[in-house]
Amino acid sequence: MIALLPTTAAPEAAGSRAKLWGLALVMVGIFLLDLLLPSSVPLLTFYFFVVVLSASIAAPRQMLPLIVGAYVLAIASAHTRGEPFSIDFASRLLGLSAVTAAAVWLSDQRTRELEQRHREEQILRLTFDAAPAGVALSDADGRLIRLNRALCEMLGLDPERPLAIHWRDVTHSDDIAREEQLLQEIQANRRDSYRIRKRYLRSDVSIRWMDVSVSCVRRPDGRVDFFIGQAIDITDQIHAQQDLVRSEERFRLLSENAADVVIQIAPNGTLRWVSPSLTAVLGWRPEEWIGHRGTDFLEHRGSAKQYQANLERLRAGKTVVA
């Protein structure tokens, strides 16, 4: 979830610079204190302690001024005290140099990890924002944290405005209870995801059908940390299915109540459906014809041949009147 939030690289860089200036002032303060204290209280180690502290907030190239400053101030302090470069001073300086090298190495590793994380964040952010499907993040309580541009367009929301809505606020009231049941199962750790077709309410009060897939990310203790949802707009598909059902219902009512016999024939000539009017016209029940070939009920072979010829014309897409 953090990877998908707005980048904080600029504020972090400004904060690092301020901290480095603070460490530089600390180092100067140590130097001034070193001049005031007697030689029996050596502060050489503290110059390089500041360098070690900088490894946690700065890249190696940013540490360089502090490293140079530590050596310069340490040597200046020894010179001011009138101490020549003794073996003891040189050995301590060499040991502290090894500590400095380790700090630089740790800083380099940390910098590489941060750069890799930043690249991954950029990839995730681009994938999130440019995804053609709607994508949403919500907290464990269902409050929407972030929507990508595609989902904002589906719901008629302004992607630049901050969110202050719950998933229930954009869900049709008839679909809330069904989805709440699924979310309760996730909270109870009985499932980690679900898929549902539901209706969303747009800002203009119109309704959009969505095919929604929801997954959760859990904390180490098993509790839900946040939810990730993906939505595909299937409004046109649902409307097409509803139109087809209505059309089929109209055809069924027309066929069942027509005085003429209506027959549906498979390409191989098998009868798939026969209207109830068959009984009034020929005395057969429709189920006695369904599954048979039409030629089974013809009296003369000549009629059977004509039937087959008409069937061929129907396969070719032509209309037959016989």
C-alpha positions as CSV (number, residue, x, y, z in Angstrom):
1,M,0.0,0.0,0.0
2,I,2.8,2.4,0.8
3,A,4.3,1.9,-2.6
4,L,1.2,3.2,-4.2
5,L,1.0,6.4,-2.2
6,P,2.3,9.7,-3.6
7,T,6.1,9.9,-3.7
8,T,7.9,11.4,-0.7
9,A,11.4,11.6,-2.3
10,A,11.6,15.4,-2.4
11,P,10.6,15.9,1.3
12,E,13.0,13.1,2.3
13,A,15.9,14.7,0.4
14,A,15.3,18.1,2.0
15,G,15.1,16.4,5.4
16,S,18.4,14.6,4.8
17,R,20.2,17.9,3.9
18,A,18.9,19.5,7.1
19,K,20.1,16.6,9.1
20,L,23.5,16.7,7.5
21,W,23.9,20.4,8.3
22,G,22.9,19.6,11.8
23,L,25.6,16.9,12.0
24,A,28.2,19.3,10.6
25,L,27.3,21.8,13.3
26,V,27.7,19.0,15.9
27,M,31.1,18.2,14.6
28,V,32.2,21.8,14.8
29,G,30.8,21.9,18.4
30,I,32.9,18.8,19.2
31,F,36.0,20.6,17.8
32,L,35.4,23.7,20.0
33,L,34.8,21.5,23.0
34,D,38.0,19.5,22.2
35,L,39.9,22.8,22.3
36,L,38.6,23.7,25.7
37,L,39.0,20.3,27.4
38,P,42.4,19.1,28.7
39,S,44.4,16.7,26.5
40,S,43.5,13.9,28.9
41,V,40.0,14.0,27.5
42,P,40.4,13.0,23.8
43,L,37.4,13.5,21.6
44,L,38.9,12.0,18.4
45,T,36.4,9.1,18.3
46,F,33.4,11.5,18.4
47,Y,34.4,13.2,15.1
48,F,33.9,9.8,13.3
49,F,30.9,8.9,15.4
50,V,29.2,11.8,13.6
51,V,30.3,10.2,10.3
52,V,28.8,6.9,11.3
53,L,25.5,8.6,12.2
54,S,25.3,10.2,8.7
55,A,25.4,6.8,7.1
56,S,21.8,6.2,8.1
57,I,20.5,9.3,6.3
58,A,22.9,10.1,3.5
59,A,24.4,8.6,0.4
60,P,28.2,8.0,0.2
61,R,28.8,11.2,-1.9
62,Q,26.8,13.2,0.7
63,M,28.9,11.8,3.5
64,L,32.1,13.0,1.9
65,P,32.2,16.6,3.3
66,L,31.6,15.1,6.8
67,I,34.4,12.6,6.3
68,V,36.9,15.2,5.1
69,G,35.7,17.5,8.0
70,A,36.3,14.7,10.6
71,Y,39.9,14.2,9.4
72,V,40.6,17.9,9.1
73,L,39.3,18.7,12.6
74,A,40.9,15.7,14.2
75,I,44.3,16.7,12.8
76,A,43.7,20.4,13.6
77,S,42.9,19.4,17.2
78,A,46.0,17.4,17.5
79,H,48.1,20.2,16.0
80,T,46.5,22.8,18.3
81,R,47.4,20.7,21.3
82,G,51.0,20.5,20.1
83,E,50.8,16.8,19.7
84,P,52.9,15.4,16.9
85,F,51.6,12.5,14.8
86,S,52.4,9.8,17.4
87,I,52.0,6.1,16.8
88,D,49.1,6.1,19.2
89,F,47.3,8.9,17.3
90,A,48.0,7.3,13.9
91,S,46.8,3.9,15.0
92,R,43.6,5.3,16.4
93,L,43.1,7.4,13.2
94,L,43.6,4.2,11.2
95,G,41.1,2.3,13.2
96,L,38.6,5.0,12.9
97,S,39.3,5.0,9.1
98,A,38.2,1.4,9.0
99,V,35.0,2.3,10.8
100,T,34.4,5.1,8.3
101,A,34.9,2.7,5.4
102,A,32.3,0.3,6.9
103,A,29.9,3.3,7.4
104,V,30.4,4.2,3.7
105,W,29.7,0.6,2.6
106,L,26.5,0.5,4.7
107,S,25.4,3.8,3.3
108,D,26.0,2.5,-0.2
109,Q,23.9,-0.6,0.5
110,R,21.2,1.5,2.0
111,T,21.2,3.9,-1.0
112,R,21.0,1.0,-3.5
113,E,18.0,-0.5,-1.6
114,L,16.3,2.9,-1.6
115,E,16.9,3.4,-5.3
116,Q,15.5,-0.1,-6.0
117,R,12.5,0.5,-3.9
118,H,11.9,3.9,-5.6
119,R,12.0,2.1,-9.0
120,E,9.5,-0.5,-7.8
121,E,7.3,2.3,-6.5
122,Q,7.4,4.1,-9.8
123,I,6.5,0.9,-11.7
124,L,3.7,0.1,-9.3
125,R,2.4,3.7,-9.5
126,L,2.4,3.7,-13.3
127,T,0.7,0.3,-13.4
128,F,-1.9,1.5,-10.9
129,D,-2.6,4.8,-12.6
130,A,-2.5,3.5,-16.2
131,A,-4.4,0.3,-15.7
132,P,-7.5,0.1,-18.1
133,A,-9.4,-1.7,-15.4
134,G,-10.6,0.2,-12.3
135,V,-8.4,-0.3,-9.3
136,A,-9.1,0.8,-5.7
137,L,-7.4,0.6,-2.3
138,S,-9.3,0.6,0.9
139,D,-8.4,0.3,4.6
140,A,-9.5,-2.6,6.7
141,D,-12.8,-0.8,7.6
142,G,-13.7,-0.3,4.0
143,R,-12.9,3.4,3.6
144,L,-11.5,4.1,0.1
145,I,-7.9,5.3,0.2
146,R,-7.2,5.6,-3.5
147,L,-8.9,5.0,-6.9
148,N,-7.1,5.0,-10.2
149,R,-8.2,7.2,-13.0
150,A,-10.1,4.4,-14.8
151,L,-12.3,3.7,-11.8
152,C,-12.9,7.5,-11.2
153,E,-14.1,7.8,-14.8
154,M,-16.4,4.8,-14.3
155,L,-17.9,6.3,-11.1
156,G,-17.9,9.9,-12.4
157,L,-15.5,11.1,-9.7
158,D,-12.8,13.7,-9.9
159,P,-9.4,12.0,-9.5
160,E,-7.8,15.2,-8.2
161,R,-10.2,15.5,-5.3
162,P,-9.4,13.8,-2.0
163,L,-11.5,10.7,-1.1
164,A,-13.8,10.7,1.9
165,I,-16.1,7.8,1.0
166,H,-16.8,4.3,2.1
167,W,-17.4,1.4,-0.4
168,R,-21.0,1.3,0.7
169,D,-21.5,4.9,-0.5
170,V,-20.9,3.9,-4.1
171,T,-22.7,0.5,-4.0
172,H,-26.3,-0.1,-4.9
173,S,-28.3,-0.7,-1.7
174,D,-29.5,-4.1,-3.0
175,D,-25.9,-5.4,-3.3
176,I,-24.5,-4.2,0.1
177,A,-25.7,-7.1,2.2
178,R,-24.3,-9.7,-0.2
179,E,-20.8,-8.1,-0.3
180,E,-20.8,-7.5,3.5
181,Q,-21.1,-11.2,4.0
182,L,-18.1,-11.9,1.8
183,L,-16.1,-9.2,3.6
184,Q,-17.0,-10.7,7.0
185,E,-15.6,-14.1,5.8
186,I,-12.3,-12.4,4.9
187,Q,-12.2,-10.6,8.3
188,A,-12.8,-14.0,9.9
189,N,-9.9,-15.5,7.8
190,R,-12.2,-18.0,6.1
191,R,-11.2,-16.6,2.7
192,D,-8.6,-14.2,1.2
193,S,-10.5,-13.0,-1.9
194,Y,-13.8,-13.0,-3.7
195,R,-15.4,-12.1,-7.0
196,I,-18.8,-10.5,-7.4
197,R,-21.0,-8.8,-10.0
198,K,-22.5,-5.7,-8.4
199,R,-24.0,-2.3,-9.2
200,Y,-22.2,0.9,-8.5
201,L,-23.8,4.3,-8.1
202,R,-22.2,7.1,-10.2
203,S,-22.1,10.7,-9.1
204,D,-24.9,11.4,-11.5
205,V,-27.1,8.8,-9.8
206,S,-26.9,6.4,-12.8
207,I,-26.0,2.8,-12.3
208,R,-23.0,0.9,-13.7
209,W,-22.6,-2.9,-13.5
210,M,-19.1,-4.1,-12.5
211,D,-17.3,-7.4,-12.4
212,V,-15.3,-6.9,-9.1
213,S,-12.4,-9.0,-7.7
214,V,-11.3,-8.1,-4.2
215,S,-8.2,-9.4,-2.4
216,C,-6.7,-8.6,1.0
217,V,-3.3,-8.0,2.4
218,R,-2.8,-9.3,6.0
219,R,-0.6,-8.2,8.8
220,P,1.7,-10.8,10.5
221,D,-1.0,-11.5,13.1
222,G,-3.5,-12.4,10.4
223,R,-5.6,-9.3,10.6
224,V,-6.6,-7.5,7.4
225,D,-4.2,-4.6,6.7
226,F,-6.0,-3.3,3.5
227,F,-8.0,-4.4,0.5
228,I,-7.2,-4.2,-3.2
229,G,-10.2,-4.3,-5.6
230,Q,-10.3,-4.5,-9.4
231,A,-13.4,-3.7,-11.4
232,I,-14.4,-4.1,-15.0
233,D,-17.4,-2.3,-16.4
234,I,-19.9,-4.9,-17.8
235,T,-22.9,-2.6,-18.0
236,D,-23.2,-3.0,-21.8
237,Q,-22.9,-6.8,-21.4
238,I,-25.6,-6.9,-18.7
239,H,-27.9,-4.7,-20.8
240,A,-27.4,-7.0,-23.8
241,Q,-28.2,-10.1,-21.8
242,Q,-31.3,-8.4,-20.4
243,D,-32.4,-7.4,-23.9
244,L,-31.8,-11.0,-25.1
245,V,-33.9,-12.4,-22.2
246,R,-36.7,-10.0,-22.9
247,S,-36.5,-10.8,-26.6
248,E,-36.6,-14.6,-25.9
249,E,-39.6,-14.1,-23.6
250,R,-41.5,-12.1,-26.2
251,F,-40.7,-14.9,-28.8
252,R,-41.8,-17.6,-26.3
253,L,-45.1,-15.8,-25.6
254,L,-45.7,-15.2,-29.3
255,S,-44.9,-18.8,-30.2
256,E,-46.9,-20.4,-27.4
257,N,-50.0,-18.4,-28.1
258,A,-49.9,-18.4,-31.9
259,A,-52.5,-20.5,-33.8
260,D,-49.9,-21.6,-36.3
261,V,-47.3,-24.3,-35.5
262,V,-43.8,-22.9,-34.8
263,I,-40.9,-25.3,-35.0
264,Q,-37.2,-24.8,-34.2
265,I,-35.0,-27.1,-36.3
266,A,-31.3,-27.9,-35.7
267,P,-28.9,-27.8,-38.7
268,N,-29.0,-31.6,-39.0
269,G,-32.8,-31.6,-39.2
270,T,-33.6,-32.6,-35.6
271,L,-36.6,-30.8,-34.0
272,R,-35.5,-28.8,-31.0
273,W,-38.7,-27.1,-30.0
274,V,-42.4,-27.2,-31.1
275,S,-45.1,-24.8,-30.1
276,P,-48.1,-26.0,-28.1
277,S,-50.4,-25.3,-31.0
278,L,-49.2,-28.6,-32.6
279,T,-51.8,-30.4,-30.5
280,A,-54.7,-28.4,-31.8
281,V,-53.5,-28.6,-35.5
282,L,-52.2,-32.2,-35.7
283,G,-53.1,-33.9,-32.5
284,W,-49.5,-34.6,-31.4
285,R,-48.0,-33.3,-28.1
286,P,-44.9,-31.2,-28.7
287,E,-42.7,-33.5,-26.6
288,E,-43.5,-36.4,-29.0
289,W,-41.8,-34.5,-31.8
290,I,-38.8,-33.0,-30.0
291,G,-35.6,-34.9,-30.6
292,H,-36.9,-36.6,-33.8
293,R,-36.1,-35.6,-37.4
294,G,-38.8,-33.8,-39.4
295,T,-39.0,-36.6,-42.0
296,D,-40.2,-39.0,-39.3
297,F,-43.6,-37.4,-39.5
298,L,-44.0,-37.1,-43.3
299,E,-46.3,-39.6,-45.1
300,H,-44.7,-39.8,-48.6
301,R,-41.1,-40.3,-49.6
302,G,-41.4,-37.5,-52.1
303,S,-42.3,-35.1,-49.3
304,A,-39.1,-36.3,-47.4
305,K,-37.0,-35.5,-50.4
306,Q,-38.5,-32.1,-50.7
307,Y,-38.0,-31.6,-46.9
308,Q,-34.3,-32.4,-47.3
309,A,-34.0,-30.0,-50.2
310,N,-35.7,-27.3,-48.2
311,L,-33.4,-28.0,-45.3
312,E,-30.4,-27.4,-47.6
313,R,-31.8,-24.1,-48.7
314,L,-32.3,-23.1,-45.1
315,R,-28.7,-24.0,-44.3
316,A,-27.7,-21.7,-47.2
317,G,-29.5,-18.9,-45.5
318,K,-32.5,-18.7,-47.8
319,T,-36.2,-18.5,-46.9
320,V,-38.4,-21.5,-47.8
321,V,-42.1,-21.5,-48.4
322,A,-43.5,-25.0,-49.1
